[in-house]
Amino acid sequence: SGTAGRSAAISLLCIDECLTFFSYIHIRNKKSNEIKKVPIGELYESNLYESKLYESKLYKEISDWEVLTPNGWSDFSGISKLVKDSYVKIEFEDGTDIKCSCNHKFKLKSKEFVYAKDINVDDELLGKDKNKIVKNIIQINEEIDLYDLNDVEKDQEFYTNDIISHNCAFIDGVEE
């Protein structure tokens, strides 16, 4: 399934793990229990939250919603936004797709996380209701706004377009 020959690597610092505006996440309001499926960019762009600057990323703290993960609902600290000059479009056999940074991580059927840039045709990504088989991968070289959830408490993973994504965590420093 496209995983043969993949080397084991340890990443100490994850950078630019981001998704495009219309990447859908499931969220639940902590007070009202309202559940909805929304584009991550729409939640970020709503006027309900104040923007802050963290290093080169814009960031909004969001504490009134939880996100759906493979292990149930989870708190997250907010959403970050940055501009990149390229991204990847991954197309699936069922006709759906997802667009993200080259360094966004997805979970394979083998339960291994892999960067979008290292995904192969025929890889099987873990899904919410069913897994998704990769049909095509396209590198797109144009400027785009990208978004990501920060500090998802339950295993740093959540569903995006109904497949398992790894989120971005703010790391102040890494010791060698």
Contacts in CASP RR format, 6 or more apart in sequence:
PFRMAT RR
TARGET T0000
AUTHOR 0000-0000-0000
METHOD contacts of the structure
MODEL  1
SGTAGRSAAISLLCIDECLTFFSYIHIRNKKSNEIKKVPIGELYESNLYE
SKLYESKLYKEISDWEVLTPNGWSDFSGISKLVKDSYVKIEFEDGTDIKC
SCNHKFKLKSKEFVYAKDINVDDELLGKDKNKIVKNIIQINEEIDLYDLN
DVEKDQEFYTNDIISHNCAFIDGVEE
1 108 0 8 1.000
1 109 0 8 1.000
1 110 0 8 1.000
1 122 0 8 1.000
1 123 0 8 1.000
1 124 0 8 1.000
2 120 0 8 1.000
2 121 0 8 1.000
2 122 0 8 1.000
2 123 0 8 1.000
3 108 0 8 1.000
3 110 0 8 1.000
3 112 0 8 1.000
3 120 0 8 1.000
3 123 0 8 1.000
6 112 0 8 1.000
6 114 0 8 1.000
6 118 0 8 1.000
12 174 0 8 1.000
13 171 0 8 1.000
13 173 0 8 1.000
13 174 0 8 1.000
14 103 0 8 1.000
14 105 0 8 1.000
14 166 0 8 1.000
14 168 0 8 1.000
14 169 0 8 1.000
14 171 0 8 1.000
15 103 0 8 1.000
16 82 0 8 1.000
16 84 0 8 1.000
16 101 0 8 1.000
16 102 0 8 1.000
16 103 0 8 1.000
16 104 0 8 1.000
16 146 0 8 1.000
17 100 0 8 1.000
17 101 0 8 1.000
17 103 0 8 1.000
17 104 0 8 1.000
17 105 0 8 1.000
17 148 0 8 1.000
17 165 0 8 1.000
17 166 0 8 1.000
17 167 0 8 1.000
17 168 0 8 1.000
18 80 0 8 1.000
18 82 0 8 1.000
18 84 0 8 1.000
18 100 0 8 1.000
18 101 0 8 1.000
18 104 0 8 1.000
18 146 0 8 1.000
18 147 0 8 1.000
18 148 0 8 1.000
18 168 0 8 1.000
19 40 0 8 1.000
19 98 0 8 1.000
19 99 0 8 1.000
19 100 0 8 1.000
19 101 0 8 1.000
19 104 0 8 1.000
19 146 0 8 1.000
19 147 0 8 1.000
19 148 0 8 1.000
19 160 0 8 1.000
19 165 0 8 1.000
20 87 0 8 1.000
20 99 0 8 1.000
20 100 0 8 1.000
20 144 0 8 1.000
20 145 0 8 1.000
20 146 0 8 1.000
20 147 0 8 1.000
21 39 0 8 1.000
21 40 0 8 1.000
21 41 0 8 1.000
21 42 0 8 1.000
21 45 0 8 1.000
21 145 0 8 1.000
21 147 0 8 1.000
22 39 0 8 1.000
22 41 0 8 1.000
22 99 0 8 1.000
23 39 0 8 1.000
23 40 0 8 1.000
23 41 0 8 1.000
23 98 0 8 1.000
23 99 0 8 1.000
23 100 0 8 1.000
23 147 0 8 1.000
23 160 0 8 1.000
23 161 0 8 1.000
24 37 0 8 1.000
24 38 0 8 1.000
24 39 0 8 1.000
24 40 0 8 1.000
24 160 0 8 1.000
24 161 0 8 1.000
24 162 0 8 1.000
25 37 0 8 1.000
25 38 0 8 1.000
25 39 0 8 1.000
25 40 0 8 1.000
25 43 0 8 1.000
25 67 0 8 1.000
25 68 0 8 1.000
25 149 0 8 1.000
25 158 0 8 1.000
25 159 0 8 1.000
25 160 0 8 1.000
26 35 0 8 1.000
26 36 0 8 1.000
26 37 0 8 1.000
26 67 0 8 1.000
26 68 0 8 1.000
26 159 0 8 1.000
27 35 0 8 1.000
27 36 0 8 1.000
27 37 0 8 1.000
27 38 0 8 1.000
27 43 0 8 1.000
27 65 0 8 1.000
27 66 0 8 1.000
27 67 0 8 1.000
27 68 0 8 1.000
28 34 0 8 1.000
28 35 0 8 1.000
28 65 0 8 1.000
28 66 0 8 1.000
28 68 0 8 1.000
28 73 0 8 1.000
29 35 0 8 1.000
29 64 0 8 1.000
29 65 0 8 1.000
30 63 0 8 1.000
30 64 0 8 1.000
30 65 0 8 1.000
30 66 0 8 1.000
31 64 0 8 1.000
40 79 0 8 1.000
40 147 0 8 1.000
40 148 0 8 1.000
40 149 0 8 1.000
40 160 0 8 1.000
41 79 0 8 1.000
41 81 0 8 1.000
41 145 0 8 1.000
41 147 0 8 1.000
43 62 0 8 1.000
43 65 0 8 1.000
43 79 0 8 1.000
44 60 0 8 1.000
44 79 0 8 1.000
44 81 0 8 1.000
44 147 0 8 1.000
49 60 0 8 1.000
49 61 0 8 1.000
49 62 0 8 1.000
50 60 0 8 1.000
50 61 0 8 1.000
51 58 0 8 1.000
51 59 0 8 1.000
51 60 0 8 1.000
52 58 0 8 1.000
52 59 0 8 1.000
52 60 0 8 1.000
52 61 0 8 1.000
53 59 0 8 1.000
54 80 0 8 1.000
54 170 0 8 1.000
56 82 0 8 1.000
57 80 0 8 1.000
57 81 0 8 1.000
57 82 0 8 1.000
58 80 0 8 1.000
58 81 0 8 1.000
58 82 0 8 1.000
59 78 0 8 1.000
59 79 0 8 1.000
59 80 0 8 1.000
59 81 0 8 1.000
59 150 0 8 1.000
60 78 0 8 1.000
60 79 0 8 1.000
60 80 0 8 1.000
60 81 0 8 1.000
61 77 0 8 1.000
61 78 0 8 1.000
62 76 0 8 1.000
62 77 0 8 1.000
62 78 0 8 1.000
62 79 0 8 1.000
63 75 0 8 1.000
63 77 0 8 1.000
63 78 0 8 1.000
65 76 0 8 1.000
66 73 0 8 1.000
66 74 0 8 1.000
66 75 0 8 1.000
66 76 0 8 1.000
67 73 0 8 1.000
67 74 0 8 1.000
67 76 0 8 1.000
67 149 0 8 1.000
67 152 0 8 1.000
67 158 0 8 1.000
67 159 0 8 1.000
68 74 0 8 1.000
68 128 0 8 1.000
68 158 0 8 1.000
68 159 0 8 1.000
69 152 0 8 1.000
69 154 0 8 1.000
69 155 0 8 1.000
69 157 0 8 1.000
69 158 0 8 1.000
69 159 0 8 1.000
70 126 0 8 1.000
70 155 0 8 1.000
70 157 0 8 1.000
70 159 0 8 1.000
70 164 0 8 1.000
71 154 0 8 1.000
71 155 0 8 1.000
72 154 0 8 1.000
74 152 0 8 1.000
74 153 0 8 1.000
74 154 0 8 1.000
74 158 0 8 1.000
75 152 0 8 1.000
75 153 0 8 1.000
76 149 0 8 1.000
76 150 0 8 1.000
76 151 0 8 1.000
76 152 0 8 1.000
76 153 0 8 1.000
76 158 0 8 1.000
76 167 0 8 1.000
77 150 0 8 1.000
77 151 0 8 1.000
78 149 0 8 1.000
78 150 0 8 1.000
78 151 0 8 1.000
79 147 0 8 1.000
79 148 0 8 1.000
79 149 0 8 1.000
79 150 0 8 1.000
80 147 0 8 1.000
80 148 0 8 1.000
80 150 0 8 1.000
80 168 0 8 1.000
81 145 0 8 1.000
81 146 0 8 1.000
81 147 0 8 1.000
82 145 0 8 1.000
82 146 0 8 1.000
83 143 0 8 1.000
83 144 0 8 1.000
83 145 0 8 1.000
83 146 0 8 1.000
84 101 0 8 1.000
84 143 0 8 1.000
84 144 0 8 1.000
84 146 0 8 1.000
85 141 0 8 1.000
85 142 0 8 1.000
85 143 0 8 1.000
86 102 0 8 1.000
86 139 0 8 1.000
86 140 0 8 1.000
86 141 0 8 1.000
86 142 0 8 1.000
86 144 0 8 1.000
87 99 0 8 1.000
87 100 0 8 1.000
87 101 0 8 1.000
87 102 0 8 1.000
87 140 0 8 1.000
87 142 0 8 1.000
87 144 0 8 1.000
87 146 0 8 1.000
88 99 0 8 1.000
88 100 0 8 1.000
88 101 0 8 1.000
88 102 0 8 1.000
88 104 0 8 1.000
88 116 0 8 1.000
88 117 0 8 1.000
88 137 0 8 1.000
88 138 0 8 1.000
88 139 0 8 1.000
88 140 0 8 1.000
89 97 0 8 1.000
89 98 0 8 1.000
89 99 0 8 1.000
89 137 0 8 1.000
89 138 0 8 1.000
89 140 0 8 1.000
90 97 0 8 1.000
90 98 0 8 1.000
90 99 0 8 1.000
90 100 0 8 1.000
90 106 0 8 1.000
90 116 0 8 1.000
90 119 0 8 1.000
90 134 0 8 1.000
90 136 0 8 1.000
90 137 0 8 1.000
91 97 0 8 1.000
91 134 0 8 1.000
91 135 0 8 1.000
91 136 0 8 1.000
91 137 0 8 1.000
91 138 0 8 1.000
92 125 0 8 1.000
92 132 0 8 1.000
92 133 0 8 1.000
92 134 0 8 1.000
92 135 0 8 1.000
93 132 0 8 1.000
93 133 0 8 1.000
93 134 0 8 1.000
93 135 0 8 1.000
94 132 0 8 1.000
94 133 0 8 1.000
95 135 0 8 1.000
96 132 0 8 1.000
96 161 0 8 1.000
97 161 0 8 1.000
98 160 0 8 1.000
98 161 0 8 1.000
98 163 0 8 1.000
99 140 0 8 1.000
99 144 0 8 1.000
100 116 0 8 1.000
100 146 0 8 1.000
100 165 0 8 1.000
101 116 0 8 1.000
101 146 0 8 1.000
102 115 0 8 1.000
102 116 0 8 1.000
102 117 0 8 1.000
102 139 0 8 1.000
103 115 0 8 1.000
103 116 0 8 1.000
103 117 0 8 1.000
104 115 0 8 1.000
104 116 0 8 1.000
104 148 0 8 1.000
104 165 0 8 1.000
104 166 0 8 1.000
105 113 0 8 1.000
105 114 0 8 1.000
105 115 0 8 1.000
105 116 0 8 1.000
105 165 0 8 1.000
105 166 0 8 1.000
106 113 0 8 1.000
106 114 0 8 1.000
106 116 0 8 1.000
106 119 0 8 1.000
106 125 0 8 1.000
106 126 0 8 1.000
106 163 0 8 1.000
106 164 0 8 1.000
106 165 0 8 1.000
106 166 0 8 1.000
107 113 0 8 1.000
107 125 0 8 1.000
107 126 0 8 1.000
107 157 0 8 1.000
107 163 0 8 1.000
107 164 0 8 1.000
107 165 0 8 1.000
107 166 0 8 1.000
108 114 0 8 1.000
108 123 0 8 1.000
108 124 0 8 1.000
108 125 0 8 1.000
108 126 0 8 1.000
109 124 0 8 1.000
109 125 0 8 1.000
109 126 0 8 1.000
109 131 0 8 1.000
111 126 0 8 1.000
113 166 0 8 1.000
114 123 0 8 1.000
116 137 0 8 1.000
119 125 0 8 1.000
119 134 0 8 1.000
119 137 0 8 1.000
120 134 0 8 1.000
120 137 0 8 1.000
121 134 0 8 1.000
121 135 0 8 1.000
121 136 0 8 1.000
121 137 0 8 1.000
122 133 0 8 1.000
122 134 0 8 1.000
123 133 0 8 1.000
123 134 0 8 1.000
124 131 0 8 1.000
124 132 0 8 1.000
124 133 0 8 1.000
124 134 0 8 1.000
125 131 0 8 1.000
125 132 0 8 1.000
125 133 0 8 1.000
125 134 0 8 1.000
125 163 0 8 1.000
125 164 0 8 1.000
126 163 0 8 1.000
126 164 0 8 1.000
127 159 0 8 1.000
127 162 0 8 1.000
127 163 0 8 1.000
127 164 0 8 1.000
128 159 0 8 1.000
128 162 0 8 1.000
128 163 0 8 1.000
129 162 0 8 1.000
132 162 0 8 1.000
132 163 0 8 1.000
148 167 0 8 1.000
148 168 0 8 1.000
149 158 0 8 1.000
149 167 0 8 1.000
149 168 0 8 1.000
150 167 0 8 1.000
150 168 0 8 1.000
150 169 0 8 1.000
150 170 0 8 1.000
151 167 0 8 1.000
151 169 0 8 1.000
151 170 0 8 1.000
152 158 0 8 1.000
152 167 0 8 1.000
156 166 0 8 1.000
156 167 0 8 1.000
156 169 0 8 1.000
157 164 0 8 1.000
157 165 0 8 1.000
157 166 0 8 1.000
157 167 0 8 1.000
158 164 0 8 1.000
158 165 0 8 1.000
158 167 0 8 1.000
159 165 0 8 1.000
END
